[in-house]
Amino acid sequence: MAQNAPLMPKQVAVWLIENTMLTFDQIADFCHLHSLEVQTLADEEGLRIAGQNPMNTGELTKEEITRCEGDANARLKISKSDLPEPLMRSKGPRYTPVSKRGDKPDAIAWLLKHHPELADSQIVKLIGTTKNTINNIRNKTHANMINIKPRSPIELGLCRYDELDAAVTKARKKLEKEGKSLPQSEAQIEADMENNADTNKGGFDFSNFLGTGTND
C-alpha cells in the first residue's frame, strides 16, 4: 500500500467518479492508480465495485473535494484518518500462483545446474521457495526427485530475465570480492565432456591396421 493513499483505492475512485466533478487524472493521482485504470472503472469495471465515500473514513473533506473541482490542475491531499494502518506484509518468498507452484522444483534444479554461484537466499527470493527444498533437490533427496527436470525459471514464468541477471551479477561480484573463483556449473562440465568426446572421435588413425587388399 502506497503511503498517503486511500485504504481502498478502487472503491474510493468509483465513489469519486460517480459523485464529484473531479478529473480522471485527479482521481488517479489521489488513489495511486493509473489514469487508464480510472477510465476502466468509469466505463465498466466500476459497475462491479461498490463505491466508498472517503469522507466517511476521514480520508477526504468536502472542502478539499470542492477545492479541486474548481481547479483541474489541483491535487487532492489525503486527510489524516483515524483508521488503523494496514499491516504490511513482511519480506519473504515471492508469491507464486498455484498453477505454477509445481514447476518450482524444476526451476530450482535448473538454477543449481547452471548457476551454482547463486546463494540459496537468492534462489529463495527469485522463485519463492524454501532453503529446505533447495537442499533436498541439491542432495537428490526430494520426494519427487525422479520427476524433476531442470527447466529455466524464466521460461516457466517464475522470474524475469532482468531479475535472474541481477542476482547472478551480484553473486559473481561477491565471489570476486572475496577472492573466490567462479564454480563451474554442471551444464558447463557436461558440455566440456561432450566436446572432448567429439574431439576424440576418429582421433586415432586405424588405417594402419586395415588390410590393403593385397597379399604378400
Backbone as CSV, one residue per row, in Angstrom:
resi,resn,N_x,N_y,N_z,CA_x,CA_y,CA_z,C_x,C_y,C_z
1,MET,0.851,-1.195,0.000,0.000,0.000,0.000,0.885,1.242,0.000
2,ALA,0.661,2.130,-0.976,1.449,3.347,-1.040,1.058,4.274,0.090
3,GLN,2.026,5.039,0.551,1.745,5.996,1.610,0.837,7.089,1.071
4,ASN,0.015,7.663,1.967,-0.882,8.753,1.611,-1.867,8.361,0.515
5,ALA,-2.256,7.102,0.491,-3.267,6.626,-0.454,-4.439,6.070,0.336
6,PRO,-5.641,6.095,-0.226,-6.794,5.523,0.465,-6.574,4.037,0.743
7,LEU,-7.184,3.545,1.820,-7.043,2.135,2.143,-7.699,1.247,1.088
8,MET,-8.762,1.764,0.462,-9.457,1.002,-0.578,-9.525,1.875,-1.831
9,PRO,-8.424,1.973,-2.567,-8.310,2.930,-3.671,-9.354,2.794,-4.770
10,LYS,-9.645,1.571,-5.213,-10.602,1.418,-6.312,-12.023,1.783,-5.873
11,GLN,-12.367,1.388,-4.641,-13.700,1.729,-4.146,-13.859,3.245,-4.012
12,VAL,-12.810,3.899,-3.525,-12.844,5.362,-3.400,-12.912,6.000,-4.776
13,ALA,-12.143,5.464,-5.727,-12.151,6.013,-7.086,-13.544,5.931,-7.697
14,VAL,-14.215,4.792,-7.509,-15.577,4.632,-8.037,-16.501,5.697,-7.446
15,TRP,-16.380,5.914,-6.140,-17.247,6.904,-5.492,-16.960,8.309,-6.033
16,LEU,-15.698,8.642,-6.200,-15.331,9.973,-6.705,-15.793,10.169,-8.143
17,ILE,-15.732,9.107,-8.940,-16.204,9.186,-10.325,-17.696,9.487,-10.364
18,GLU,-18.430,8.793,-9.497,-19.894,8.890,-9.527,-20.442,10.119,-8.809
19,ASN,-19.676,10.691,-7.880,-20.251,11.737,-7.027,-19.546,13.092,-7.075
20,THR,-18.512,13.216,-7.904,-17.811,14.502,-7.960,-17.550,14.896,-9.417
21,MET,-17.022,16.119,-9.579,-16.651,16.623,-10.902,-15.135,16.575,-11.092
22,LEU,-14.473,15.791,-10.295,-13.021,15.680,-10.402,-12.636,14.992,-11.709
23,THR,-11.461,15.340,-12.241,-10.992,14.706,-13.469,-10.427,13.325,-13.163
24,PHE,-10.308,12.512,-14.214,-9.732,11.184,-14.036,-8.301,11.284,-13.521
25,ASP,-7.562,12.279,-13.994,-6.177,12.452,-13.546,-6.113,12.775,-12.062
26,GLN,-7.018,13.605,-11.595,-7.043,13.952,-10.175,-7.371,12.732,-9.318
27,ILE,-8.355,11.967,-9.777,-8.755,10.763,-9.035,-7.624,9.733,-9.044
28,ALA,-6.985,9.564,-10.222,-5.885,8.610,-10.337,-4.735,8.998,-9.412
29,ASP,-4.419,10.285,-9.353,-3.324,10.748,-8.501,-3.629,10.500,-7.030
30,PHE,-4.845,10.770,-6.615,-5.213,10.612,-5.210,-5.248,9.142,-4.803
31,CYS,-5.757,8.287,-5.701,-5.922,6.863,-5.377,-4.700,6.030,-5.748
32,HIS,-3.674,6.683,-6.262,-2.458,5.984,-6.679,-2.774,4.901,-7.711
33,LEU,-3.583,5.274,-8.699,-3.924,4.394,-9.801,-3.469,5.036,-11.098
34,HIS,-3.387,4.255,-12.160,-3.099,4.823,-13.474,-4.394,5.425,-14.008
35,SER,-4.257,6.501,-14.774,-5.458,7.155,-15.302,-6.285,6.197,-16.160
36,LEU,-5.619,5.241,-16.823,-6.358,4.263,-17.622,-7.176,3.324,-16.736
37,GLU,-6.666,3.054,-15.526,-7.428,2.236,-14.580,-8.698,2.969,-14.166
38,VAL,-8.567,4.264,-13.959,-9.741,5.060,-13.586,-10.737,5.088,-14.739
39,GLN,-10.221,5.193,-15.962,-11.087,5.177,-17.137,-11.856,3.859,-17.212
40,THR,-11.164,2.764,-16.927,-11.803,1.447,-16.951,-12.875,1.342,-15.874
41,LEU,-12.577,1.885,-14.692,-13.570,1.886,-13.619,-14.804,2.668,-14.028
42,ALA,-14.595,3.765,-14.734,-15.717,4.609,-15.161,-16.538,3.921,-16.254
43,ASP,-15.859,3.153,-17.120,-16.536,2.553,-18.265,-17.277,1.264,-17.926
44,GLU,-16.619,0.379,-17.165,-17.237,-0.936,-16.972,-16.953,-1.575,-15.626
45,GLU,-15.676,-1.612,-15.248,-15.320,-2.349,-14.045,-15.996,-1.790,-12.805
46,GLY,-16.198,-0.470,-12.792,-16.803,0.166,-11.635,-18.209,-0.319,-11.346
47,LEU,-18.852,-0.893,-12.351,-20.209,-1.397,-12.157,-20.219,-2.580,-11.192
48,ARG,-19.066,-3.241,-11.057,-18.986,-4.421,-10.188,-18.349,-4.097,-8.839
49,ILE,-18.003,-2.816,-8.631,-17.354,-2.418,-7.387,-18.206,-1.381,-6.663
50,ALA,-18.493,-1.623,-5.396,-19.270,-0.671,-4.606,-18.364,0.488,-4.192
51,GLY,-18.812,1.704,-4.452,-18.016,2.869,-4.098,-17.955,3.091,-2.594
52,GLN,-16.880,3.723,-2.161,-16.733,4.056,-0.742,-16.457,5.540,-0.594
53,ASN,-17.255,6.194,0.205,-17.122,7.630,0.424,-15.899,7.905,1.305
54,PRO,-14.858,8.560,0.755,-13.646,8.826,1.547,-13.874,9.826,2.672
55,MET,-15.013,10.545,2.638,-15.306,11.473,3.727,-15.767,10.708,4.965
56,ASN,-16.379,9.545,4.738,-16.825,8.734,5.873,-15.653,8.117,6.632
57,THR,-14.545,7.920,5.942,-13.369,7.326,6.584,-12.373,8.393,7.046
58,GLY,-12.704,9.640,6.781,-11.825,10.721,7.201,-10.634,10.926,6.284
59,GLU,-10.662,10.321,5.100,-9.531,10.443,4.177,-9.626,11.696,3.316
60,LEU,-10.821,12.237,3.178,-11.035,13.482,2.429,-12.093,14.324,3.131
61,THR,-12.021,15.617,2.880,-13.054,16.517,3.390,-13.829,17.088,2.205
62,LYS,-15.036,17.561,2.474,-15.852,18.163,1.423,-15.143,19.382,0.853
63,GLU,-14.481,20.144,1.731,-13.770,21.351,1.293,-12.642,21.006,0.324
64,GLU,-11.948,19.911,0.595,-10.833,19.510,-0.277,-11.340,19.090,-1.645
65,ILE,-12.471,18.376,-1.667,-13.058,17.967,-2.942,-13.502,19.186,-3.728
66,THR,-14.166,20.113,-3.058,-14.642,21.334,-3.712,-13.473,22.139,-4.271
67,ARG,-12.409,22.237,-3.509,-11.230,22.996,-3.949,-10.687,22.447,-5.264
68,CYS,-10.605,21.131,-5.366,-10.026,20.525,-6.558,-11.013,20.461,-7.725
69,GLU,-12.295,20.455,-7.428,-13.290,20.513,-8.502,-13.197,21.843,-9.236
70,GLY,-12.779,22.878,-8.533,-12.673,24.204,-9.143,-11.360,24.445,-9.854
71,ASP,-10.413,23.513,-9.772,-9.109,23.682,-10.409,-8.602,22.315,-10.861
72,ALA,-8.666,22.078,-12.175,-8.290,20.774,-12.711,-6.819,20.442,-12.486
73,ASN,-6.020,21.467,-12.232,-4.596,21.227,-12.004,-4.274,20.948,-10.533
74,ALA,-5.257,21.159,-9.665,-5.035,20.938,-8.232,-5.045,19.439,-7.947
75,ARG,-4.386,19.057,-6.874,-4.326,17.663,-6.490,-4.857,17.475,-5.072
76,LEU,-5.671,16.437,-4.904,-6.268,16.154,-3.607,-5.198,15.765,-2.590
77,LYS,-5.379,16.244,-1.389,-4.474,15.869,-0.301,-5.253,15.047,0.706
78,ILE,-4.733,13.894,1.015,-5.425,12.996,1.923,-5.405,13.561,3.341
79,SER,-6.507,13.377,4.039,-6.596,13.834,5.420,-6.127,12.712,6.330
80,LYS,-5.704,13.073,7.513,-5.287,12.067,8.478,-6.505,11.289,8.928
81,SER,-6.432,9.967,8.778,-7.562,9.121,9.126,-7.362,8.491,10.493
82,ASP,-8.477,8.253,11.177,-8.429,7.566,12.469,-8.417,6.056,12.308
83,LEU,-8.496,5.581,11.040,-8.499,4.143,10.808,-7.117,3.574,11.086
84,PRO,-7.035,2.358,11.603,-5.723,1.751,11.862,-4.967,1.501,10.577
85,GLU,-3.645,1.611,10.640,-2.811,1.358,9.477,-2.857,-0.131,9.142
86,PRO,-2.933,-0.458,7.843,-2.939,-1.872,7.471,-1.607,-2.506,7.802
87,LEU,-1.637,-3.778,8.178,-0.396,-4.488,8.461,0.343,-4.748,7.170
88,MET,1.621,-4.388,7.120,2.412,-4.581,5.921,2.953,-5.999,5.917
89,ARG,2.903,-6.630,4.766,3.421,-7.983,4.626,4.934,-7.949,4.708
90,SER,5.474,-8.758,5.588,6.921,-8.786,5.724,7.553,-9.383,4.485
91,LYS,8.802,-9.011,4.242,9.510,-9.533,3.083,9.745,-11.014,3.260
92,GLY,9.589,-11.738,2.194,9.801,-13.174,2.244,9.726,-13.719,0.836
93,PRO,9.565,-15.035,0.683,9.480,-15.621,-0.649,8.356,-14.982,-1.453
94,ARG,8.613,-14.747,-2.728,7.587,-14.130,-3.563,6.388,-15.059,-3.723
95,TYR,5.220,-14.458,-3.919,4.007,-15.249,-4.116,4.028,-15.864,-5.509
96,THR,3.665,-17.121,-5.594,3.608,-17.807,-6.874,2.202,-18.378,-7.051
97,PRO,1.564,-18.146,-8.210,0.240,-18.706,-8.440,0.250,-20.220,-8.251
98,VAL,-0.876,-20.744,-7.765,-0.979,-22.174,-7.501,-0.644,-22.997,-8.739
99,SER,-1.052,-22.506,-9.916,-0.840,-23.249,-11.153,0.631,-23.422,-11.493
100,LYS,1.491,-22.579,-10.928,2.917,-22.637,-11.249,3.763,-23.246,-10.133
101,ARG,3.163,-23.507,-8.995,3.957,-23.988,-7.864,4.595,-25.345,-8.126
102,GLY,3.953,-26.164,-8.933,4.516,-27.470,-9.244,5.759,-27.380,-10.107
103,ASP,6.012,-26.202,-10.706,7.186,-26.017,-11.562,8.420,-25.599,-10.774
104,LYS,8.243,-25.243,-9.519,9.372,-24.728,-8.737,10.545,-25.699,-8.633
105,PRO,10.304,-26.993,-8.329,11.441,-27.914,-8.243,12.268,-27.965,-9.528
106,ASP,11.588,-27.917,-10.688,12.306,-27.918,-11.961,13.176,-26.667,-12.086
107,ALA,12.629,-25.536,-11.656,13.368,-24.278,-11.736,14.572,-24.296,-10.793
108,ILE,14.378,-24.857,-9.598,15.485,-24.953,-8.637,16.602,-25.814,-9.212
109,ALA,16.227,-26.955,-9.792,17.219,-27.861,-10.381,17.999,-27.160,-11.488
110,TRP,17.319,-26.345,-12.275,17.975,-25.615,-13.366,18.969,-24.595,-12.820
111,LEU,18.549,-23.870,-11.793,19.426,-22.858,-11.202,20.653,-23.498,-10.565
112,LEU,20.468,-24.619,-9.884,21.596,-25.314,-9.262,22.558,-25.837,-10.323
113,LYS,22.010,-26.242,-11.458,22.828,-26.804,-12.528,23.581,-25.738,-13.301
114,HIS,22.915,-24.630,-13.581,23.506,-23.605,-14.439,24.166,-22.455,-13.679
115,HIS,23.725,-22.213,-12.453,24.267,-21.076,-11.704,24.587,-21.466,-10.261
116,PRO,25.606,-22.306,-10.069,25.978,-22.719,-8.706,26.495,-21.561,-7.865
117,GLU,26.798,-20.440,-8.511,27.288,-19.283,-7.754,26.186,-18.598,-6.954
118,LEU,24.924,-18.873,-7.283,23.818,-18.235,-6.571,23.708,-18.782,-5.147
119,ALA,23.510,-17.889,-4.195,23.284,-18.308,-2.811,21.855,-18.834,-2.681
120,ASP,21.646,-19.707,-1.732,20.295,-20.247,-1.520,19.291,-19.123,-1.270
121,SER,19.729,-18.101,-0.536,18.823,-16.979,-0.233,18.392,-16.268,-1.507
122,GLN,19.263,-16.237,-2.519,18.905,-15.600,-3.788,17.884,-16.439,-4.544
123,ILE,18.054,-17.756,-4.505,17.096,-18.644,-5.175,15.733,-18.546,-4.493
124,VAL,15.753,-18.473,-3.157,14.507,-18.312,-2.394,13.765,-17.068,-2.864
125,LYS,14.497,-15.980,-3.017,13.884,-14.712,-3.422,13.430,-14.735,-4.871
126,LEU,14.205,-15.386,-5.735,13.890,-15.401,-7.159,12.589,-16.113,-7.480
127,ILE,12.402,-17.297,-6.890,11.234,-18.088,-7.295,10.282,-18.418,-6.160
128,GLY,10.556,-17.884,-4.953,9.617,-18.089,-3.862,9.588,-19.510,-3.351
129,THR,10.733,-19.996,-2.909,10.803,-21.360,-2.393,11.409,-21.328,-1.000
130,THR,11.879,-22.473,-0.511,12.500,-22.527,0.809,13.886,-23.155,0.697
131,LYS,14.742,-22.849,1.667,16.094,-23.407,1.661,16.058,-24.918,1.829
132,ASN,15.075,-25.408,2.560,14.952,-26.847,2.768,14.694,-27.565,1.445
133,THR,13.814,-26.983,0.632,13.521,-27.575,-0.680,14.757,-27.554,-1.567
134,ILE,15.489,-26.453,-1.536,16.711,-26.339,-2.338,17.718,-27.416,-1.932
135,ASN,17.903,-27.598,-0.642,18.850,-28.603,-0.157,18.423,-30.014,-0.553
136,ASN,17.125,-30.278,-0.488,16.629,-31.604,-0.861,16.890,-31.906,-2.330
137,ILE,16.741,-30.885,-3.172,16.993,-31.087,-4.603,18.495,-31.176,-4.868
138,ARG,19.273,-30.371,-4.167,20.734,-30.421,-4.326,21.274,-31.788,-3.908
139,ASN,20.725,-32.324,-2.814,21.189,-33.615,-2.308,20.448,-34.799,-2.919
140,LYS,19.535,-34.478,-3.844,18.738,-35.509,-4.536,17.928,-36.359,-3.564
141,THR,17.404,-35.709,-2.529,16.558,-36.413,-1.561,15.106,-35.928,-1.626
142,HIS,14.808,-35.118,-2.620,13.445,-34.606,-2.771,12.491,-35.765,-3.051
143,ALA,11.293,-35.707,-2.454,10.330,-36.799,-2.580,9.935,-37.082,-4.026
144,ASN,9.995,-36.053,-4.874,9.592,-36.218,-6.278,10.793,-36.125,-7.214
145,MET,11.976,-36.462,-6.700,13.216,-36.271,-7.455,13.193,-36.944,-8.819
146,ILE,12.559,-38.110,-8.902,12.565,-38.868,-10.150,11.867,-38.125,-11.290
147,ASN,10.949,-37.221,-10.927,10.187,-36.489,-11.953,10.689,-35.072,-12.191
148,ILE,11.731,-34.658,-11.466,12.237,-33.291,-11.611,13.138,-33.188,-12.832
149,LYS,12.821,-32.252,-13.707,13.599,-31.993,-14.911,14.002,-30.520,-14.914
150,PRO,15.306,-30.216,-14.956,15.747,-28.814,-14.938,15.120,-27.999,-16.068
151,ARG,14.419,-26.945,-15.680,13.811,-26.041,-16.662,14.015,-24.604,-16.200
152,SER,14.242,-23.723,-17.154,14.530,-22.328,-16.830,13.356,-21.661,-16.119
153,PRO,13.613,-20.985,-14.996,12.535,-20.286,-14.286,11.968,-19.132,-15.109
154,ILE,12.740,-18.640,-16.048,12.246,-17.563,-16.918,11.179,-18.121,-17.846
155,GLU,11.484,-19.253,-18.487,10.515,-19.876,-19.383,9.273,-20.338,-18.633
156,LEU,9.462,-20.709,-17.370,8.326,-21.163,-16.558,7.509,-19.998,-16.020
157,GLY,8.017,-18.777,-16.178,7.292,-17.604,-15.693,7.414,-17.374,-14.202
158,LEU,8.475,-17.950,-13.589,8.655,-17.794,-12.145,9.511,-16.576,-11.797
159,CYS,10.267,-16.085,-12.760,11.024,-14.848,-12.547,11.322,-14.234,-13.907
160,ARG,11.754,-12.985,-13.908,12.083,-12.296,-15.152,13.577,-12.424,-15.443
161,TYR,13.932,-12.192,-16.703,15.347,-12.265,-17.089,16.177,-11.253,-16.327
162,ASP,15.661,-10.029,-16.192,16.446,-8.986,-15.523,16.663,-9.317,-14.044
163,GLU,15.711,-10.015,-13.424,15.866,-10.407,-12.024,16.950,-11.472,-11.879
164,LEU,16.932,-12.457,-12.770,17.945,-13.503,-12.724,19.321,-12.930,-13.034
165,ASP,19.383,-12.078,-14.042,20.664,-11.487,-14.426,21.254,-10.664,-13.289
166,ALA,20.407,-9.912,-12.600,20.874,-9.088,-11.475,21.391,-9.975,-10.339
167,ALA,20.694,-11.075,-10.081,21.107,-11.982,-8.999,22.440,-12.644,-9.328
168,VAL,22.597,-13.079,-10.577,23.849,-13.725,-10.995,25.007,-12.739,-10.930
169,THR,24.770,-11.532,-11.413,25.811,-10.495,-11.383,26.236,-10.202,-9.953
170,LYS,25.274,-10.091,-9.061,25.571,-9.819,-7.654,26.374,-10.955,-7.032
171,ALA,25.985,-12.190,-7.335,26.680,-13.352,-6.778,28.122,-13.422,-7.265
172,ARG,28.322,-13.131,-8.543,29.673,-13.201,-9.104,30.563,-12.084,-8.557
173,LYS,29.987,-10.917,-8.356,30.756,-9.814,-7.781,31.165,-10.137,-6.344
174,LYS,30.289,-10.807,-5.619,30.601,-11.178,-4.239,31.762,-12.166,-4.196
175,LEU,31.734,-13.163,-5.110,32.816,-14.132,-5.171,34.132,-13.463,-5.524
176,GLU,34.049,-12.524,-6.481,35.251,-11.801,-6.902,35.809,-10.978,-5.750
177,LYS,34.925,-10.339,-5.005,35.350,-9.515,-3.872,36.005,-10.369,-2.796
178,GLU,35.507,-11.587,-2.624,36.048,-12.488,-1.613,37.260,-13.263,-2.111
179,GLY,37.637,-13.012,-3.379,38.800,-13.685,-3.943,38.570,-15.139,-4.277
180,LYS,37.312,-15.523,-4.466,36.979,-16.913,-4.775,36.746,-17.071,-6.270
181,SER,37.080,-18.228,-6.787,36.867,-18.489,-8.206,35.424,-18.881,-8.457
182,LEU,34.968,-18.618,-9.661,33.587,-18.939,-10.022,33.445,-20.443,-10.181
183,PRO,32.535,-21.077,-9.450,32.366,-22.529,-9.571,31.865,-22.904,-10.960
184,GLN,32.392,-23.994,-11.492,31.966,-24.443,-12.811,30.608,-25.123,-12.692
185,SER,29.715,-24.752,-13.557,28.367,-25.308,-13.489,28.334,-26.719,-14.058
186,GLU,27.330,-27.481,-13.627,27.151,-28.830,-14.155,26.936,-28.792,-15.660
187,ALA,26.215,-27.762,-16.117,25.934,-27.635,-17.542,27.233,-27.465,-18.328
188,GLN,28.171,-26.665,-17.773,29.438,-26.446,-18.457,30.282,-27.709,-18.447
189,ILE,30.266,-28.441,-17.318,31.012,-29.693,-17.222,30.501,-30.686,-18.258
190,GLU,29.185,-30.791,-18.380,28.592,-31.704,-19.347,28.965,-31.304,-20.770
191,ALA,28.933,-29.996,-21.035,29.283,-29.506,-22.373,30.740,-29.819,-22.695
192,ASP,31.625,-29.639,-21.719,33.047,-29.926,-21.930,33.265,-31.407,-22.205
193,MET,32.545,-32.255,-21.476,32.686,-33.697,-21.684,32.219,-34.092,-23.078
194,GLU,31.129,-33.485,-23.535,30.625,-33.783,-24.872,31.609,-33.320,-25.936
195,ASN,32.207,-32.129,-25.727,33.173,-31.602,-26.690,34.404,-32.500,-26.764
196,ASN,34.857,-32.972,-25.596,36.025,-33.852,-25.569,35.725,-35.172,-26.269
197,ALA,34.519,-35.667,-26.070,34.136,-36.927,-26.711,34.107,-36.767,-28.226
198,ASP,33.579,-35.619,-28.695,33.520,-35.370,-30.138,34.924,-35.230,-30.716
199,THR,35.814,-34.603,-29.948,37.185,-34.401,-30.419,37.913,-35.720,-30.560
200,ASN,37.652,-36.649,-29.643,38.338,-37.930,-29.656,37.801,-38.902,-30.699
201,LYS,36.593,-38.616,-31.172,36.024,-39.489,-32.195,36.881,-39.408,-33.458
202,GLY,37.378,-40.521,-33.917,38.178,-40.519,-35.133,39.549,-39.931,-34.928
203,GLY,39.899,-39.672,-33.662,41.190,-39.060,-33.395,42.338,-40.031,-33.580
204,PHE,42.061,-41.308,-33.539,43.116,-42.301,-33.707,42.996,-42.912,-35.100
205,ASP,44.077,-42.961,-35.821,44.061,-43.458,-37.192,44.196,-44.980,-37.187
206,PHE,43.135,-45.643,-37.579,43.140,-47.103,-37.606,43.519,-47.643,-38.984
207,SER,43.854,-46.766,-39.912,44.112,-47.213,-41.286,45.274,-48.182,-41.370
208,ASN,46.260,-48.022,-40.464,47.418,-48.905,-40.497,47.072,-50.337,-40.133
209,PHE,45.930,-50.514,-39.474,45.535,-51.847,-39.046,44.592,-52.509,-40.040
210,LEU,44.230,-51.746,-41.100,43.298,-52.282,-42.075,44.066,-52.946,-43.209
211,GLY,43.521,-54.005,-43.738,44.167,-54.668,-44.846,44.144,-53.807,-46.093
212,THR,45.177,-53.911,-46.933,45.245,-53.099,-48.171,44.627,-53.813,-49.354
213,GLY,44.240,-55.058,-49.107,43.625,-55.799,-50.221,44.643,-56.556,-51.052
214,THR,45.951,-56.534,-50.680,46.991,-57.273,-51.435,47.616,-58.308,-50.535
215,ASN,48.050,-59.410,-51.126,48.680,-60.483,-50.359,50.163,-60.577,-50.685
216,ASP,50.984,-60.825,-49.653,52.411,-60.968,-49.900,52.698,-62.340,-50.540
